[in-house]
């Protein structure tokens, strides 16, 4: 099935979805981030078909989110996050916060995050890069930017 391409839209959300909007992609990135870097590890953890996993990995490499590194002469590869991919994991951490709050239920969060700088267990907190105050959907106005479409 052909997926709609959002990459040409004048919308950063749409463009991001063009890279990771397919449901398996964020899970592939999560696994690579936590250290499962080889195809067989990813396939076993996710239970995804080999064909779909190969397609997802190819797409993420093509988008510059992952890079392949040979680890065997057969050729076999492991996958590593690029700088672009590591920053995309920040988006996943925000999703974790939402999921922990609204979907974890009585059991609580399935994983915890220890911050390297202070050693404390913490979560992501969105703050304004300018003043440091909390920044959530109700705290902002959406204005046209320099890359906005003419109709915006």
N, C-alpha and C positions, 0 to 999 in steps of 0.2 A: 504494500500500500504506500503510495506517494504521500509524504508529509508536507503540509503547507510550510513554505519558507517565510520566516519573519525577518530575515536578515537585512532586507532593503527598507524596512519601515523606519520612519523617523521617530523611533521610540526605543529607549534603552532597555526597557523590560522585554519588548518583542525581540530585540537583537540578542539579549541574553538567553531567552527561550530558544532561539535558533541554535544556540550552542548546547544547552543542557535541558531543554524542555521535554525531551523524550524521557519517560519514567525511569529507565535503567541508568541513565547517565549520572545523576547525583549519587546513586548507590555505588557505581563503579568508582567515582571520585572519592567517596567516603572510604571505601576499602583500600584504595591506593594510599590515601592520606594516613591511614592507621598501619600501613606496612605490608599489605597484601599486594605485591607488585607484579606477580607472575600470572599468566593467563590461567593456568590450572588452579591456582589459589582463588582467583576471582570467580571462576566458573563454579568451583565447589562451594564457596561461601554463598553466592547469590542464587545458585540453582538455575541459572539462566542458560539458554541454549548456546552452544558454541558459536553458531552462526550469528546470533544476535549480539553476543559479547564481542566477536570479531568486528562486527559493523560499528558498535559503539566505540570501541578502542580506536578504530581507524578514524572515525569522525572526530573524536577528541584530540587525536594527534594532528589531524588535518587543521583543526581550529586553533592549534598552538597551546592547548590546555595540558596536554601530556606529551612526553617524548619517549621514544623507544630506545632501549639500550640492550645490545646483544649480551647474553651471559653464557652462551654455549655455541659450539661450532655447528649445530644442526640446522639451521639458525633458530634460536629461541630468544625471546626478548622479555625484559621486564619493563615496566612502565613507571615513569616518575612524573610528578607534578612539575610543571614549569612555574615561573613566577606568576604568570597569568592564571594558571590552575590553582596555585596556592591561594591567591586572592579570591578565587571563586569558592574555595572552601569556607572563607569568611561568610559568604552567603548561606552556606549549609549550616554554619553555626547559629545564624539567626533563625533558620528553620527549626533547629533543635530546640531553641528557647521556646518557640511557639508550640511545638509538639509536646514538650515537657509540661508546659502550662495547661494546654487544652486537651491533650490526648493521653497522657501517661496514666491517668486514673490513680487508684489506690496504691498500686505498686510503686509509683514514683518514676523518676527518670531512669532509663535503662543504662545510661553511662554518665559519668561525671567528668568535668574538665578541670585540671589543675593548671593554674597560670604560672608559667616559668618565672616571671619577674618577682612575684611575691610568695609563691608556693601555696597559695590558697585555692580551694575549690571555688569556682565561680562560673558565671554565665556571661553571655554577650550583652552589652548594654549600649544601645544606640545613643550617641551624643553628637551634638553639633560640633563640627571641626573648628568652628570659629570661636564660640563662646564656652563650649564644654557642657552646656545644659542638655538635659534629655531631649531627644528628637524623635517624635513618633508621628504617625499620620495626621493626627489632629493638631499638631504643632507647626505645620508648614502650609504655605501657599504654593501652588504649582504654577509656575510662570513659563512662558516660552523661552527657550534658550537659543543660542546662536545656530544650532543645528536643527531647529524646529522646521517642520514642513510649513509651506506657505499658508495652508488652511488652518493652522493651529492658532 
